[in-house]
Amino acid sequence: MKLRNHWLKRFAFTLAACSVASCGYAELVEGFTEPFRTIHVAAAETGIVSRVFVREGETVAAGQQLVMLDDEVHRMLLEIARQQMDSTGRINSTRAELELHQSRYAKLAELRQVGQAYQQEVDRARADVEVAQGRLLAIEEELALRKLEHQKIAVQLERRTVTAPVGGVVTVLTKNIGEYVSPVDPEVVTLVQLNPLRATFLMSRQQAATVRVGSPVTIAFTDSNLSAPGVVEQVSELTDAESGTVPVRIRIENREGNYRSGERCTMDVK
């Protein structure tokens, strides 16, 4: 008798569901909200953490400083590179030497035209000009490389301060003051992006077939009794073999932070 009642209940439920679908009534689907993305923020450089600007649970803006690595050595290297880049003694003396050789060559060329100088003297003066030009070019190229080296060290120094790639909430401080950031363990902060927020629903194949990417929907939050407009972001191409459900993800704008991650929510599906 119990087995018979069980199958009768299942049949009644199936029949009711078919009747709702055939009449075009909305079905309520349950889901949950989650961060739009979870970012394990890593340092691009290695070294000892010297400062931590945030704490766990703090809301940060994109570009805000999170952690700084010790930068004393890099500041010294930057100053050395700046001094080398700004040094002008060699290039000034080489330019003066070139002007002297050019003047001497011009005078000898004029004297040669009137037969008062030997061709050998003119050739030697021209060679001196070319050598001086080559020396000046080499110094200019060296200064250009020094400028690039200065820029490189400046970038390395800037990268020793880790900033937030997006606005979000700090959930974990992986590294603290005095701890070493290595190439094999570069993570310093875990950051979750809550604007926008994402809602995930596990739907049947029939329900998922009625949902279109880009279409607007209304999400109702179970615990807070709030509702929010959303947009269908993704309808998975894969059906979970175990549950037979299709993940559908909704994007919800959350600029004011009114909606929480991890909250249960519902959506009407026709």
N, C-alpha and C positions, 0 to 999 in steps of 0.2 A: 504493500500500500504506500509506504514511504517513497519507494522508487518511482511509483506511478505519479505521486504528487510532485516529485522533483521534476520529472519531465513535463508535467502539465504547466508548472511554473515557468520553465524555460520556454515552452511553446508560447505561453501567453506573453512573455516578455518580448520574444521575437516578433510575434504578431503585432504587438503594440508599436514596436520600433518601426516595422514596415509600414504601419498605418500612418505614423507621424511623417515618415519620409515621403510617402505617396501624396500626403496632403500638402507638402511643402512647408511644414512647420519648422521653426528653428530648433536645433538641438543645442544644449548647453555642454560645452567642452571645457574641462578643467585643465589648468596648466600652472606654471610658476614663472616668476621673474628671476632674472640673473643678470650679472654685469654684461655690458655690451662686449667688453673684452677684459681679460686679465693679463697684465703686462709684468713680466719679471725684468725689471729695469736693471741693466748691466752697465758697469763702468767700462769705458773704452781703453783706459789706462790701468796700470797696476800700481800698487803702493799701499801705504798705511792710511786708514781713515783718520782725518784730523778734525773734521767737524760734521755734525749731523744737524740739519736745519728743520727737520720735521719729526713728528711722533706718530705712532700708530693710531689710526682713526681720524687723522687730520685730512681735511679737504684741501687739495692743492690745484693750482691753475697750470695750464700748459706753459712750459718754460721756467717754472719756479724751481729754485735750487733745492736739491734733496740732500746730497752728500758731497763733501769735498775731501779729496785725497791730499796728503802732504805735498806741498808744491815749492818748498824752499829751494831745492836744487834747480828746478826748472826756472824759477825767477832769476837765479844767478846766471844760468845759461842764457836766458833771454837778454839780460843786461850785457853780458859779454858779446853776444851776437849784435846787439844794438851798437856797441862801441866800435866793433869791427866794421859794421855797415856804414857808420857815420864818419869813419876815418878818411881824411881827404889829402893827407900829406903826400903820399906816393903819387896819386893821380895829378895833383897840382904841379909837382916837380917834373913829372913826365910830360905834361902839357907844355911847360916852359921850355923844356929841352927840345921838344918837337918844334916849337916856334923858332927857336934859335937855329936849328938845322934847316928849317924851311927858308929862313932869312938868308942864311949863308949860301944855300943852293941857288936862290934867286939872284944874288949878287954875282956868283960865279958864272951863272948862265948868261947874264948880261955881258960880263967881261969876255966870255968865250966868243960871243957874237962879234966883238971888235978885235979879237985876236990877242987879248991880254991875259988869258987863262988857258991852261992845258985841259984837254978833254978828260984826261985821267982825274983831274981835280973835280971836274963837274960830275963825273960818274961816281966818285967817292962821296961827294956831297949828297947826291940823289940817293945813294944807298943808305947814308946816315938818316935821311928823312924817312925812308921806308922802314928801317929798323926801329926808329922812334915811334912811328905809327903803329907798328906791330906790338911794341911794348905797351903803348897806351891802350890798344884794343884788349890786350891780355888783362890789364888792370881793370878795365871797364867790365869785362866778363867775370872777373873775380868778384867785383863789387855786386854784380847782379846775382851771383850765386850766394853771396853773403846776405843779400836781401831776402832771397828765398829761404835760406837757413833761418833767418830771423822770423819769417812768417811761419815756418814749420814749427819752431819752438813755441811761438805764440799760440798756435792751434793746439799743440800738445798741452800747454798750460791751461788753456780754456777747457779742454776735455777732461781735466782733472776735477772739474766741478760737474757733477751729474745732475741733470735737470729733468723735470717731468716731461715726457713726450706728449702727453695729453692731460687734460684736466680729469681729476678723479679723486679717489680716496686711498690713502696709504693703509694697507692691511697688515703688512709685515715689514719690519726693519730687519733685513737679513744680516747687515753688518752694522757694527757700532764703533765708537771712537776707539782707536788703538788696534783694530782688527785689520788683517791683511787681505787685500783684494788681489787675487791671482788670476792668471789666464784661464785656469781650469775651474775657477769659482768666481766669476766676475759679478754675480748678482748682488745688488746692494739693497733693493727695495722691491716689494711687490705692490703693484698699483692696480686698482680696479676702476674701470670707466663706467660710471653710472648715468651719464648723459651722452647719448641716448641709452635707454634701458632696453633689455631684450626679454620678451616673454616666449616661452617654449610650450607648445601644446603637442601631445601625442594623440593623433587622430587615426580613425580607421581609414582604410583606403577610400571608402565611399565619401567620408567627410572631407578628406584631403583633396579629393577630385573636384570639390565645389569651390576650393580656395584658389585664388589667382595671385601671383606675385605682383606687388604694386597696388593692390586693391585696399581701400580703407576699411578698418574694422574698429569696433569699440571694445575695450577691455575693461572688465569690472573686477575690482580688487576685493577679495573675500573678507579680509581682516579689517581693512580701513574703510570699507564701504565707499570707496572712491571709484571713479571711472575715468578712462583716458582714451583719446583717439590713438590709433596705431596704424601702421602700414605693414602689410605682409612682405617680409623680407626674403624668406626662403621657404619653399616646400621641398623637402628632401626627396631625392630620386630613389632612395633606398627605403625598403620596408623592413622593419625589425623582424627577423625570422621567429624570434621567441614570443614576442607579444603581438605581432601582426599589426603594429601601429606605424604611422608615418610622422616623423618630427616636422612640425611647422613652426617657424620662428617669426615673431612680430617685433617690429621696431617701434619703441615708444619714446617720444621726446620727453625729457625730464630736466629741463633747464632750471626749474625752481626746486628740484629735489623733493617733490611731493610724494614720489612713489619709491618704495623700498625694494631692494633686491632680496630675493628669497621668499617673497610673499605669494600666496596662492591667488590665482585669478581665474576668471572664466571668460568665454567668448561664445557668442551665438553663431552656429553654423547651420545654414539652410540645407 
